[in-house]
Amino acid sequence: MKNKNPKKISQNIKKYRLMHNMTQEDLAGKLYLDTQYYAQLERGERNFTIEKIIQICSIFRIGIEHIIEIDSPQSEDLSSLLETIDTKLQTLNYTQLAFLDRFITEMLPFIK
């Protein structure tokens, strides 16, 4: 799963900058970057570092998934995965199912 279009990152950052009524100079200042250098980043002439992307997410109070678009699994892949899970669940006995239920109930909330 990777971003197929690196320029999309720059476009998404620009979109959030404009949504927050910020100029390139404003955002460049918050990122401690030269305005001209930032403009090159936003035009896609240079690549943002992951550190700057994280900083931008913090500034806009958004998750990184709003900037970096990650391909989601195809529906047939998901369907196949669900079918495999269903098949495996049918082979579990009561004790194993109880353990799995407890795991899901207690541990899953901590997994993001």
Sequence and secondary structure as in RCSB ss.txt:
>XXXX:A:sequence
MKNKNPKKISQNIKKYRLMHNMTQEDLAGKLYLDTQYYAQLERGERNFTIEKIIQICSIFRIGIEHIIEIDSPQS
EDLSSLLETIDTKLQTLNYTQLAFLDRFITEMLPFIK
>XXXX:A:secstr
   S HHHHHHHHHHHHHHTT  HHHHHHHTT  HHHHHHHHTTSS   HHHHHHHHHHHT  GGGTS      H
HHHHHHHHHHHHHHHT  HHHHHHHHHHHHHHGGG  
